[in-house]
């Protein structure tokens, strides 16, 4: 028997395993549905999109989205040690202080920005050194880009020309402005939570890590969580915990597991023949994600990252990565960022740019063959809300994922994205891009009116891989966990992620 069982060895689960096993008397079992993080493409930052739709990815899709021309949108989620931190773009940006202060104002004691900042600092080793906002002794390495692309540097200058303040650090003081991102890398290699938090402690006698272990339900004894059932190599296993079960399986899989365990909206569980163990209507509700809309320009010189992994460029680029820890393979693709407000009255930036010195569309699944650059106009603080539901009582069936994108009643999400696209055009017109700027390839010169933007956006917008909210923290009737992350109405069960 273990003291704690953690479900999900991802961005949260690896941290929990590290922290909890610091006490040698505390026995922890960490369950991960995916495998080991040994694939070379996990370590090469620029190769992150090559991990999509592989065995390292849950490869989810939404249900048809009525406000996005009934498209089913791709939702990658990491299925590997490190979870989505092993397949993401490594951008190191914390939430805005207003995010945390807003949680605290809604009754979540201990979650203000002042409360959480010490834990951000404790977790990182930032190559810029210690400061009011950064730490130097934490497990997670954070560094500046090793080899920022000239197009990215032009993007920063263009943003300044367009009226955005220059910002050298989005995690210090103010988030607004334009600048280069810091990344979760160490000497040009990806630093996932598995690499930073799990690998250094994997030999602790009090930690057991089970990979390829697909959790199927949480076991309850009355109102107390006592164990977890999981499938491994076609056989069911059951392990018990003296103290707590902690679910860190992400905004998609955690509510699915709760509902499979009879914890969730009663009518929905009964419709799937699942006995209601604990009615909790908020489980799976409140799903939201960042939408991203690509504005692209052709580049007049063949200098983008489009052909970096193809002959003959691949040979010198691989040499630079392996031996010098530099070159295009260290790029996270989203090298430049900007944060700004769609309206002066917004309490915090509600729009973000991700700049890539490459054509990035359809998640990079189709390798680019033309030289283009991309500004991903990203909607922060979406007002639209959806849900995660069970497709069936089979734990191996993907759940039904419905973010209900652009369904907010006043249409503000759509209008903010259109505003962001117009600002992106202004940035591309700045003189810093004069040596490189070709024609606009998306949305295209014929798209000028709001209606034309809306039509193009509904056909092309995608998600930026940040689903959250389905086990909301709070004190209202829809809250799933309290401020200590304890599942309401149950003992020995927490949700710690997303």
N, C-alpha and C positions, 0 to 999 in steps of 0.2 A: 504494500500500500504506500501511496505517495502522500506528501503534505499538500502539494498543488499539482493540478493537471492544467496545462496551457494548451488550448486548441488553436493552432496556427503559428508557424515559425516565421512570421513576416515582420513588417516594420515595427509592430508593437511586441509580438511574442518573443522575439530574440532579446529585446531589451529586458522584458520581464524575467526570462530565464537567467540572464546575466545577474540582475539585481537580487532575485530571490535566493539564488544559490550562493550568494556571498556568505550566508550563514551555513556552515558545513553540516549543521544538524537538520537542515531543511531539505527534504527530498522532492525533486521536481521532475515531472514527466512532460516533455514537449512533443506534441503531435503535429506533424506536417503531412498534408495530403500529397505534396509533390516530392521530388527527389533532391539529391545533393546539388550544390551550386558549383559544379566543376566545369561547366561548358565554357569554352574559351570566349564565346560572344558575351557572356555575362561580365567578363573582366574588361573587355574592350568597350570603352564608353560609346564610341560612334556606332557600334553594332547593335544598340539596344532594340531597334525595330526588327532586327532579324530574329529576335526571341519571340515576337508576336506569332500567335497561332502555331506554336510548337508545344512540346510536352511541358514546357516551363510556364505555360499560360492556360488559365481556365477557359479562355476563348469564348467568352460570353457575348451575347447580343441582346439588345432590347426587343420587346414586342414592337410591332409597327407603331410609329409615332405619327399620330394624325396631323400634327402641326408641322411635320417635317416630310410632307408628301408620302406618308405611310412607309417611310424607310425603317429598316431594322438596323440600328447603329451598333457598331462593334464596341465591346467593353472589355479590354484586356485586364487581367488580374493575375498577379504572380502566383504560380503553383510550383514553388521551389523554396529551399531555404533562403530566407531573406524576403520572401514574398514579392510584393510589387517593388520593393527597394532593389531587387535584383534585376528588374526589367525596365526601370523607369529612366528618365532623362537626367537624374542626379541633381536637379536644380535645388539649391539650398535657400529656401525662402520660408520663413516662419509666417504664421498668421499675423494679421495686423493687430496692434494693441486693442483696437476697438472690438475685434472679434472676442477676445478673452474678457474684456471689461463688460461686454454685453452679456456673456454667459453669467458672470458674477451678478450683474444687476437682476437677472432673471432667477436669482435664488440659489445659484451654484457657488457656494462658499469655497474659496481656495483656488478659483480659476481666473482671477483677474490677471492682467499682464504682469503686474508687480509680483504676483504669486508664482507665476510659471517661469518667469525669466531665469531665476537661479537654476532651474532644471535644464533649460536649454544650454546654459553655460556649463553645467556639470557634465553634459553629454558630449560636448565637442572639444576637439583640439583644432583650433583655427590657426592656420599658418600665419595670419596677420598678428598673432599674439593676443594676450589677454587685454580686456577693456571692460567698460561698463556693460557691454552687450555680448562679449565673447569670452569663452574659456580656453584654456591651454592644456588641460589635464584630462579631458574626457576620452572615451573610447572611439568616438566618431571623428574621423579626419575631414576637415573642410578646407578647401584650398581655392585659390584663384585659378582660372583657366590657364593651362600650361602654354597654350599656343593660340590665342584668340585670332580669328580670321580677320583679314583687312576689311571685309564687308561688314563684319560685326562692329568693328571700330568706326566705320563710316555710319552705321546705324545710330550709334551713340551720339556722334556729332550732329547727325541729321535731326535726332530727337531734340537736342538742345536748340538747334535752329528753329524747330517748330514750336518752341516755347516750353518744352519740358525741362525742369531743372535737372542738372547733372547729379546723379546719386551714386556714390562709390560703394554704398553698403545698404542694401534694402532691409537689413535686420538691425539697424542702429538708428534710433531716434525717429526718423521719418521714412515712410515707405515710398512716398511719391517721387517720381522722377524717372530718369533713364540711365542705364549703365550696364556693365558686364555682370553676369551672374557669378556667384561662387558655387562650387559644386562639391558633392560628397564623393571625393576621390582622394586617393593617396598616391602621390607620384604618378599621376596620370591614369591610374587604374580605378575602376569602380570601388567604392567603399559602401557596400550594402550593410544592413544591420546584421546580417549573418557574418560578414567579414569583421565588422567592428565590435559587435557585442557577443556573438555566439562562439566564433572560432577560438578566441582567447580562453574560453572557459569550458570548451567541450569535453575536456578530460577530467573535469571535476567529478569525484565519485558520487556526488549527490545529484547529478544531472543525467537523465536518460533522454536521448533524442530519437524519436521514431519517425523515420521518413516513410513515404508511400503508405501513410496511415490516414484513411479517410474517415473522419468522425461522422457517425450516423445519428447519435442521439445523446442527450444528457440524461443521466439516470437520477430520479428523484426518490427520496424517502419522505413522503408527506410533502412538506414545504421546504425541504432541504436538498440541495444538489449533493450527490454522494459519489458520482462516477461518470465515466464516459464510455460509450460503446463505439468501436471503430472497426473498419474493415481493412485488412492487410492481406494481400495475396489470396483474395477470395475467401478468407476466413474471418469470422467476427471475434474480436477480443473485447474484454471489459476490464477496465482498471478503475480503482477507487481512490478517493482523496479524503484525507482526514479533515483538511481545513477548507480548501476552496477549489472550485472549477473556474477558470478564467478563459473566456472566449475572446480570441484575438484573430478571428478568421475573416475580418473585413466586412464592409458594409453590404456585401451580397451574401456571403456564406454564413455570417453570424446569425442574421435573422432567419435564414433558411434552417439552420441547425436548431434554433430555439423552437421554431414551428414544428419541425419534425419530432421534437421532444414533447409536444403538447403544450408549449408555452407561446401564447400569441392570441390573435383575434379568434374568439370562440367559434363563430359561425364559419369562418374560413377553415379552421381545423376540422370541424365536423363534416364539412363538405368533402374533405379528403379522407374521411374515415379515421381521423386521428382523435383519440380520446383527449379531452381537454384536462390537462393537469393543472394549469394555472392561466386563467384568462387575463391577457395583457394586450389591450387593443392597439397600442402604439408600435408593437413589433412589426417591422417591415415598412412602416409608414415614414413619411418625411424624407424620402429619397431625393437628393439633388446632386448635380454634378456641374462642372464648368463646361460650357460650350465654347468651341473655338472655331473661328471663321477665317479662312486663309485669304489674305491679299498678297498677290505675287507679282513680281516684275522680272522680266528677262534681264540677264546680265550680259553685257556686250563683250566681256573678255572671258575666256574659259578658265576661271579661277575658283569656281564654287567647289563644294565637296562632292559634286555629282559623280565624279569618276575616281574618287580617292581609293576605292577598293577594287579597281579593275586595272588590268595590265595596260600599259607598263607602270602606272603610278603606284600600284599596290606594293611593289617590291621595296622601293625606298621608304614608303610610308610605314610599312610593317617594320622595317629596320629601325626607323626613328622611334616607333612605339616600344619595341622590345628592348632596345639598347639605350635609347636616350630619353625615353618617357616624354616624347614631344611629338609634334606633327598632328595631322588631321584625325588620326585614330583616337586621340585624347579628347576630341571635341564631343560635347554632349548634344550637339546639333542645335539646341536652343540656347545659344550663347549670350544673347542680348535680351534685356527685359526693360519694360517700362510700366509704371503704375500711374493712373490718373483717374480723375473723376468725370463722369458724364455730365454732372451738374454741380454747380458750386455748393449746393445745400447738402450734397451727399456727405455722410459722417466720415467716410473713409473712401479710398480709391475703389471704384466698382468696375474698372476695366483694366486689363493688363495686355501688354504686347509680349509675345515670345518671338524673337527674331532668329531665323536660321539662315546661314549662308548656303542654302541649298533649296531645291524644290522639295517641299514636304507636303504630300497629299495622300489621302487614304492610308494614313498611319505609316507611311514609308514602306508599305508592303510591296509596292511596285517600284523597283529601283529607278531613280531619275536618269534620264538620258539627255536632258537639255539643261543648260545652265540658267538657273533662276534663283531668286532669293524670296523668302517668305516672311511675312509678318502674320503671326497667328493672333487675331483679335479675340481675347478671352474674356468671357463674362464672369466677373466675380459677383458674389452675393446674388445668385439667381433667385427670383421670387417663385418660380414654378416648383411644384412639389409632386412627387410620384410615390411609388411604392415597390417593394419586392414581395412577391407571393409565391407559394408553392405551385409547381406544375403538377406534381404528383407526390405521394408519400414515399417515393423511391429516393434515397439520399444521393443517388448517382444521376438523377435527372436535374438538368440545369433549372434553376428557378425562373419564374417569370419576372423580368426586370422592366419596369415602366417608369422612367423619370418624368413622364408627362411634359416634355420639353416645350417651351414657349406656350404653355397653357395658362400662364398667369392672366387674370381677367382683364387687366388694363393694357396688356401688350407691352409693358415696360421692358421686359427682357429683350424682345425683338428690337425695340427702338434704341436701346443702349448698344446693342451689337452693331446696328447700322451707324450710329454715331461713331463708334470705335473704328469702323471701316473707313469712314471719311477722314478721321484723324490719321489713320495709317497712310492714306493717299497723300496727305500733306507731308508726312515724314519722308515718303519716297520722292517727293518733289524737291526736297531740300538740296542745296548745292553740294553737300558732302557726298551725295550719290551721283553727281554729274559724270565722274569718270566711268561709272559702271552701269547706269540706268538704261535699260531697254524698254520695250513696250510693256504695258500691263497685261499679264496673261490671265489674271483672275482678280476680280470678277469680270474685267474687260471694259473697254472704253464705252461700250453701249449701255452699261449699267450706271445710271445717274440718279434717277428718281428713287424715292423711298420704296415705291412699289417694285421697281426693278431690283433693288437691293434685296428686298424681302423675298422675292421669288428665287433669286440666285442663292440666297442664304439657306432657305428651306431645303434646297436641293443638295447643298454641299457641306453644311455645318456638321461638325463631329464633336465627340466628347474628348476631354483632356485628361481622362483617367483619374479623376478625384471623386468617386462616389462616396457620399457620407450621409449620416443622419438617420439611419434606419433603426437605431437603438438609442433614441435621443435621451440626453441628460436633462433633468429638470424636476419640477415639482407639480406640473400640471397633469391632467388625466392621460395625456398621450405620451408622457415620459416613460421610458423603459428602465432607465437607471437613475439613481440619485447622484449627488455630487461626489460620493465615494465610489461611484461606478458599480454599485451593488444593484442587481436586478430587483425591482420593487416587488415586495411581497414574498420573496424567497430568501433563504439563507444559503450561504456557501457558494454563491454564483455571482460573478461579475462579468461585465463586458468592457474590455479595455482596448478600444481602437475606434477610429473613424467616426 
